[in-house]
Amino acid sequence: MSHGQDVPDDYLYLDPKEVLSQYSVEWVALRRSYKEIQEKLSAVQDDLNELDNQLQKKKISEKEHNEKYREKWLESTHMVQVKREVEARLYEIQREIRNANKRLKEQETERMRRERIEQEKAHAMIEWMSLKQGFDLIMEKRREITSEMDDLEIKRRSGKVSDADYRKARVDQIRRLAELRTLETDVKGRLGELLAIIKK
């Protein structure tokens, strides 16, 4: 049995919100520690200055000064090291928080994009269904005109309609067919556009 069995590919993934929540607590704690270290270093510096003053005023000997100075210096050296480690960790957290914020922004942008696409699809579907009904009516009307033309031709051949009436009716039928073709072309084009949106 392998160690990685049944483990999803994204098992190391953390939601950016979790990252922000996780690091915000550590960030606050480290910032507090950082401030405390700075205050302690400042206090040590004050102590060192005071030792120098005491030496100048001969309140302490050179030996006492050196011993206490060394003690304070060692103390400050340790604090400086801790301060650097805290700073390094703060920079890491800052980078992670910025990355998490960036991912959150990207996720929000993607969510809004998907919502916009879904809205476009929904609106396109409604319009497509409406236009499809209109297109079906156009085709039905076209069949009616074609049938009228066939009937008119039969009447002409059987002498049931005069040439003048035949020409007048034929011109009207051709005009109506031309109008329908133009409308059909426009509707077909729009249906194609809507279908492309729906299939996104």
C-alpha positions in Angstrom: 0.0 0.0 0.0 1.5 3.3 -1.1 1.6 6.3 1.2 -0.1 8.4 -1.4 -3.0 6.1 -2.1 -6.5 7.7 -2.2 -4.9 11.1 -1.5 -6.4 13.9 -3.8 -4.0 15.9 -5.9 -4.9 19.1 -4.0 -4.5 17.7 -0.5 -2.0 20.4 0.3 -4.3 23.1 -1.0 -5.5 25.7 1.5 -8.3 28.1 0.9 -6.9 31.7 0.8 -9.4 32.6 3.5 -7.9 29.9 5.7 -4.5 31.2 5.0 -5.5 34.7 6.0 -7.2 33.5 9.1 -4.2 31.2 10.0 -1.6 33.9 9.6 -3.5 36.8 11.0 -3.2 35.3 14.6 0.5 34.6 14.1 1.1 38.0 12.6 -0.5 39.8 15.6 1.5 37.7 18.1 4.8 38.2 16.2 4.2 41.9 15.9 3.7 42.1 19.6 6.9 40.2 20.2 8.7 42.4 17.7 7.6 45.5 19.6 8.6 44.1 22.9 12.1 43.2 21.6 12.5 46.7 20.2 11.5 48.1 23.6 14.0 45.8 25.4 16.8 46.8 23.0 16.0 50.4 23.6 16.1 49.7 27.3 19.5 48.0 26.9 20.8 50.9 25.0 19.7 53.2 27.8 21.5 50.9 30.3 24.7 51.1 28.2 24.5 54.8 28.0 24.0 54.9 31.8 27.0 52.7 32.3 29.1 55.1 30.2 27.8 58.0 32.3 28.6 56.2 35.5 32.1 55.5 34.3 32.6 59.1 33.3 31.4 60.2 36.7 33.7 57.6 38.3 30.7 56.0 40.0 31.9 52.6 38.8 35.3 51.2 38.0 36.6 50.4 34.5 36.4 46.7 35.4 32.8 47.0 36.6 32.0 49.0 33.5 33.5 46.4 31.2 31.8 43.5 32.9 28.4 45.0 33.0 28.8 46.4 29.4 29.7 42.9 28.2 26.7 41.4 30.0 24.4 43.9 28.4 26.0 43.5 25.0 25.6 39.7 25.1 22.0 40.2 26.1 21.4 42.7 23.3 23.1 40.4 20.8 20.7 37.6 21.6 17.8 39.9 21.3 19.0 41.2 18.0 19.2 37.6 16.7 15.6 36.9 17.9 14.5 40.2 16.3 16.0 39.2 13.0 14.2 35.8 13.2 11.0 37.5 14.0 11.5 40.0 11.1 12.2 37.1 8.7 9.0 35.3 9.8 7.0 38.5 9.5 8.3 38.9 6.0 7.3 35.3 5.2 3.8 35.8 6.6 3.5 39.1 4.8 4.3 37.4 1.5 1.9 34.6 2.2 -0.9 37.0 3.1 -0.3 39.0 -0.1 -0.3 35.8 -2.1 -3.5 34.7 -0.4 -5.1 38.1 -1.0 -4.1 37.8 -4.7 -5.6 34.4 -4.9 -8.8 35.7 -3.2 -9.0 38.5 -5.7 -8.5 36.0 -8.6 -11.1 33.7 -7.2 -13.6 36.6 -6.9 -12.8 37.8 -10.4 -13.4 34.2 -11.7 -16.6 33.9 -9.7 -17.9 37.2 -11.1 -16.9 36.1 -14.6 -18.7 32.8 -14.2 -21.8 34.5 -12.8 -21.7 36.9 -15.8 -21.5 34.0 -18.2 -24.3 32.2 -16.5 -26.5 35.3 -16.7 -25.6 35.8 -20.3 -26.5 32.1 -21.0 -29.8 32.4 -19.2 -30.7 35.6 -21.1 -29.6 34.1 -24.3 -31.6 30.9 -23.7 -34.8 33.0 -23.1 -34.2 35.1 -26.2 -33.3 32.0 -28.2 -36.6 30.2 -27.3 -38.5 33.3 -28.1 -36.8 33.8 -31.5 -37.1 30.1 -32.3 -40.8 30.4 -32.0 -40.7 33.4 -34.2 -38.5 31.5 -36.7 -41.0 28.6 -36.7 -43.8 31.1 -37.5 -41.7 32.5 -40.4 -41.2 29.1 -41.8 -44.9 28.3 -41.4 -45.8 31.6 -43.2 -43.3 30.8 -45.9 -45.0 27.4 -46.5 -48.3 29.2 -46.6 -47.1 31.6 -49.3 -45.6 28.7 -51.3 -48.9 26.9 -51.1 -50.7 30.0 -52.2 -48.3 30.3 -55.2 -49.0 26.7 -56.1 -52.7 27.2 -55.9 -52.4 30.4 -58.0 -50.5 28.5 -60.6 -53.1 25.8 -60.8 -55.8 28.5 -61.2 -53.9 30.2 -63.9 -53.5 27.0 -65.8 -57.1 26.1 -65.5 -58.2 29.6 -66.5 -59.8 30.5 -63.2 -57.8 33.7 -62.8 -57.1 36.4 -65.3 -53.5 37.2 -66.4 -53.7 40.6 -64.7 -54.9 39.2 -61.4 -52.3 36.4 -61.7 -49.5 38.9 -62.2 -50.7 41.1 -59.3 -51.0 38.2 -56.9 -47.7 36.7 -58.0 -45.9 40.0 -57.4 -47.4 40.3 -54.0 -46.4 36.7 -53.2 -42.8 37.3 -54.3 -42.6 40.5 -52.3 -43.9 38.8 -49.2 -41.4 35.9 -49.7 -38.5 38.4 -50.1 -39.5 40.1 -46.8 -39.7 36.7 -45.1 -36.3 35.7 -46.5 -34.7 38.9 -45.1 -36.4 38.3 -41.7 -35.4 34.7 -41.8 -31.7 35.6 -42.5 -31.7 38.1 -39.6 -33.3 35.6 -37.2 -31.0 32.8 -38.2 -28.0 35.0 -37.6 -29.2 36.0 -34.2 -30.1 32.4 -33.3 -26.5 31.4 -34.2 -25.1 34.2 -32.0 -27.3 33.1 -29.1 -26.4 29.4 -29.5 -22.7 30.3 -29.4 -23.3 32.1 -26.0 -25.4 29.2 -24.7 -22.6 26.7 -25.6 -19.9 28.6 -23.8 
